Amino acid sequence: MKLLGLNSPSPWSRKVKLKRLLWIVTYYTLFRWTPPSWFGWRNTLLRCFGAIIDDTKIAPARIWPDVQIYYPWFLRLGAASIAGPGTRIYNLAMVTLEDGANLSRHIHICAGSHDLERWEMPLITVPITIGRNSWVGTDCFIGPGVTIGEECVIGARSVVVGDQKARMICVGHPCKPLKPRPPIR
């Protein structure tokens, strides 16, 4: 008798599992307890674990202390990008927030799924990109492989499972373009 997901091997090596364990300890002891304004400290910790953070241009990336980041080495943050309170970045593959990308509150980014055509249900990982100066509203879900275009707005509680075009206001479940975003003054 076959059982779904039974005997599925872990895609992670022992070295990656150890690195993840070290990150968990660091997250709960040195990252999460920090005051909200200590963006530089949190960026330094993320860099120590392999995150690519470009804060040399205009302003540093701003990651709030309660943002859950699963694999910092799969994270790329542009200048002045923001991950707001309560956000979960389940980055099984590279997640990129380009310059000025803004994740509001309680966003769930998920860069992985499972192959449903195989009994073992092996892990599938696909990168996610949030474009330059885009804004993702509160309580949104961003699925694997999604690219959100430059200056795009994703309305609150949207479920984004497909790419969203640049300079559009997009909403819904599933998320779809509603209308063009007015020029930013």
C-alpha positions in Angstrom: 0.0 0.0 0.0 1.4 3.4 -1.0 1.1 6.3 1.4 1.5 9.9 0.2 4.8 11.5 1.2 6.2 8.3 2.9 9.9 7.8 2.7 10.6 11.2 1.1 14.2 12.0 1.5 15.3 15.4 2.9 16.7 17.7 0.2 19.0 19.3 2.7 22.5 18.0 3.6 23.7 17.6 7.1 25.8 20.8 6.7 22.7 22.8 5.6 20.7 21.4 8.6 23.5 22.5 11.0 23.6 25.9 9.4 19.9 26.2 9.8 20.1 25.2 13.5 22.8 27.9 14.1 20.5 30.4 12.4 17.6 29.5 14.6 19.7 29.9 17.7 21.0 33.3 16.4 17.5 34.4 15.4 15.9 33.7 18.8 18.9 35.1 20.9 20.4 38.0 18.9 17.8 39.0 16.2 14.3 38.8 17.5 14.7 40.6 20.8 16.2 43.7 19.3 14.4 47.1 19.3 12.6 47.9 16.0 15.1 50.6 15.1 18.1 48.3 15.1 17.9 47.6 11.3 21.7 47.7 10.9 22.3 45.1 13.6 19.8 42.7 12.0 21.2 43.3 8.5 24.7 42.4 9.9 23.4 39.1 11.4 21.6 38.3 8.1 24.9 39.0 6.2 26.8 36.7 8.5 24.5 33.9 7.4 24.8 34.7 3.7 22.1 37.2 2.9 23.0 39.7 0.2 22.0 43.2 1.3 22.6 46.3 -0.7 22.2 49.2 1.7 25.0 51.4 0.4 22.9 53.5 -2.0 20.2 55.5 -0.3 19.0 53.8 2.9 19.4 50.4 4.6 17.0 47.5 4.2 14.6 47.5 7.1 13.7 44.1 8.4 11.5 44.1 11.6 12.6 42.0 14.5 9.7 39.5 14.3 10.1 38.8 10.6 10.7 35.0 10.2 13.4 34.2 7.7 14.0 30.5 7.2 17.2 30.5 5.1 19.1 33.8 5.2 21.5 32.6 2.5 18.5 32.6 0.1 17.7 36.3 0.7 18.6 39.3 -1.4 17.5 42.8 -0.1 17.8 46.0 -2.1 18.3 49.4 -0.7 15.4 50.8 1.3 13.5 47.5 1.0 11.2 46.7 3.9 9.8 43.5 5.5 7.2 44.6 8.0 6.1 43.1 11.3 4.8 39.6 11.4 6.1 38.7 7.9 7.1 35.1 7.1 9.7 34.6 4.4 9.8 30.9 3.8 12.6 31.1 1.4 13.4 27.6 0.3 14.8 29.3 -2.9 16.1 32.8 -3.5 13.7 35.6 -2.4 14.6 39.0 -3.8 13.2 42.3 -2.6 14.5 44.9 -5.1 15.3 48.5 -4.1 12.3 50.1 -2.4 10.2 47.0 -2.3 7.8 47.1 0.6 6.2 44.1 2.4 3.5 45.5 4.7 2.5 43.4 7.7 1.9 39.7 8.1 2.9 38.8 4.5 3.6 35.1 3.8 6.2 34.5 1.1 6.5 30.8 0.2 9.2 29.8 -2.3 8.5 26.1 -2.3 5.9 23.4 -2.9 5.9 19.6 -3.5 5.7 17.5 -6.7 2.1 16.2 -6.4 2.6 13.7 -9.3 5.0 11.6 -7.3 4.2 9.5 -4.2 7.3 10.8 -2.4 6.1 14.4 -2.9 9.7 15.7 -3.3 10.3 19.4 -2.6 10.2 21.9 -5.5 11.8 25.3 -4.9 11.3 28.3 -7.2 12.7 31.9 -6.6 10.4 34.9 -5.9 11.1 38.5 -6.9 9.3 41.6 -5.5 10.1 44.4 -8.0 11.5 47.8 -7.4 9.2 50.2 -5.5 6.4 47.6 -5.3 4.1 47.5 -2.3 2.5 44.3 -1.0 -0.5 45.0 1.3 -1.3 43.4 4.6 -1.9 39.6 5.0 -1.0 38.7 1.4 0.3 35.3 0.3 3.0 35.2 -2.4 3.5 31.7 -3.9 6.5 30.0 -5.5 8.0 31.4 -8.7 6.1 34.7 -8.6 7.5 37.9 -9.9 5.8 41.2 -8.9 6.6 43.9 -11.4 8.2 47.3 -10.6 5.9 49.8 -8.9 3.1 47.2 -8.6 0.6 47.4 -5.7 -0.8 44.2 -4.3 -4.0 44.8 -2.4 -4.5 43.5 1.2 -5.2 39.8 1.6 -4.5 38.9 -2.0 -3.3 35.5 -2.9 -0.6 35.9 -5.6 0.2 32.7 -7.4 1.1 34.2 -10.8 3.3 37.0 -12.0 1.9 40.6 -11.7 2.7 43.2 -14.3 4.6 46.4 -13.5 2.8 49.6 -12.5 -0.6 47.9 -11.9 -2.9 47.7 -8.9 -3.6 44.0 -8.4 -6.1 42.4 -6.0 -8.0 39.2 -5.2 -7.9 35.5 -4.7 -6.3 34.7 -7.1 -4.6 38.1 -7.5 -5.3 39.8 -10.9 -4.6 43.3 -12.3 -7.4 45.7 -11.5 -6.2 49.0 -13.0 -2.9 50.9 -13.8 -1.2 52.5 -10.8 -1.3 56.3 -11.1 2.1 58.0 -11.6 3.9 58.5 -8.3 4.3 62.2 -7.6 
